[in-house]
Amino acid sequence: MQYGVKFHMVILVITKEGFKELESIIDTGKYPVWVSDGVLSDKDLKSAWERNIELTNFTHAINPNDNEAIDELLSIIADYHPAERVWLECVP
């Protein structure tokens, strides 16, 4: 580990259930969060942004079983958060 370098993870949430499971961690505001469209209502999105949670809402819904689409999202996230770990909601 390099001293002075801040490492953290990015959270990718695909379902409302996944968001609920991680809500207490997300609410800390320590981690950038990316969510599939439809996971949060407009009201919930606005509330998160007002609490300074770094939250990005994709413009389309993501099927949790579409590995190709998930790989594409991970690539997009990597562009914004290079070399950071991504917590990915999935059901094996």
Secondary structure as a PSIPRED ss2 file (coil, helix, strand):
# PSIPRED VFORMAT (PSIPRED V4.0)

   1 M C   1.000  0.000  0.000
   2 Q C   1.000  0.000  0.000
   3 Y C   1.000  0.000  0.000
   4 G C   1.000  0.000  0.000
   5 V C   1.000  0.000  0.000
   6 K C   1.000  0.000  0.000
   7 F C   1.000  0.000  0.000
   8 H C   1.000  0.000  0.000
   9 M E   0.000  0.000  1.000
  10 V E   0.000  0.000  1.000
  11 I E   0.000  0.000  1.000
  12 L E   0.000  0.000  1.000
  13 V E   0.000  0.000  1.000
  14 I C   1.000  0.000  0.000
  15 T C   1.000  0.000  0.000
  16 K H   0.000  1.000  0.000
  17 E H   0.000  1.000  0.000
  18 G H   0.000  1.000  0.000
  19 F H   0.000  1.000  0.000
  20 K H   0.000  1.000  0.000
  21 E H   0.000  1.000  0.000
  22 L H   0.000  1.000  0.000
  23 E H   0.000  1.000  0.000
  24 S H   0.000  1.000  0.000
  25 I H   0.000  1.000  0.000
  26 I H   0.000  1.000  0.000
  27 D C   1.000  0.000  0.000
  28 T C   1.000  0.000  0.000
  29 G C   1.000  0.000  0.000
  30 K C   1.000  0.000  0.000
  31 Y C   1.000  0.000  0.000
  32 P C   1.000  0.000  0.000
  33 V E   0.000  0.000  1.000
  34 W E   0.000  0.000  1.000
  35 V E   0.000  0.000  1.000
  36 S C   1.000  0.000  0.000
  37 D C   1.000  0.000  0.000
  38 G C   1.000  0.000  0.000
  39 V C   1.000  0.000  0.000
  40 L C   1.000  0.000  0.000
  41 S C   1.000  0.000  0.000
  42 D H   0.000  1.000  0.000
  43 K H   0.000  1.000  0.000
  44 D H   0.000  1.000  0.000
  45 L H   0.000  1.000  0.000
  46 K H   0.000  1.000  0.000
  47 S H   0.000  1.000  0.000
  48 A H   0.000  1.000  0.000
  49 W H   0.000  1.000  0.000
  50 E H   0.000  1.000  0.000
  51 R C   1.000  0.000  0.000
  52 N C   1.000  0.000  0.000
  53 I C   1.000  0.000  0.000
  54 E C   1.000  0.000  0.000
  55 L E   0.000  0.000  1.000
  56 T E   0.000  0.000  1.000
  57 N E   0.000  0.000  1.000
  58 F C   1.000  0.000  0.000
  59 T C   1.000  0.000  0.000
  60 H C   1.000  0.000  0.000
  61 A C   1.000  0.000  0.000
  62 I C   1.000  0.000  0.000
  63 N C   1.000  0.000  0.000
  64 P C   1.000  0.000  0.000
  65 N C   1.000  0.000  0.000
  66 D C   1.000  0.000  0.000
  67 N H   0.000  1.000  0.000
  68 E H   0.000  1.000  0.000
  69 A H   0.000  1.000  0.000
  70 I H   0.000  1.000  0.000
  71 D H   0.000  1.000  0.000
  72 E H   0.000  1.000  0.000
  73 L H   0.000  1.000  0.000
  74 L H   0.000  1.000  0.000
  75 S H   0.000  1.000  0.000
  76 I H   0.000  1.000  0.000
  77 I H   0.000  1.000  0.000
  78 A H   0.000  1.000  0.000
  79 D H   0.000  1.000  0.000
  80 Y H   0.000  1.000  0.000
  81 H C   1.000  0.000  0.000
  82 P C   1.000  0.000  0.000
  83 A C   1.000  0.000  0.000
  84 E C   1.000  0.000  0.000
  85 R E   0.000  0.000  1.000
  86 V E   0.000  0.000  1.000
  87 W E   0.000  0.000  1.000
  88 L E   0.000  0.000  1.000
  89 E C   1.000  0.000  0.000
  90 C C   1.000  0.000  0.000
  91 V C   1.000  0.000  0.000
  92 P C   1.000  0.000  0.000
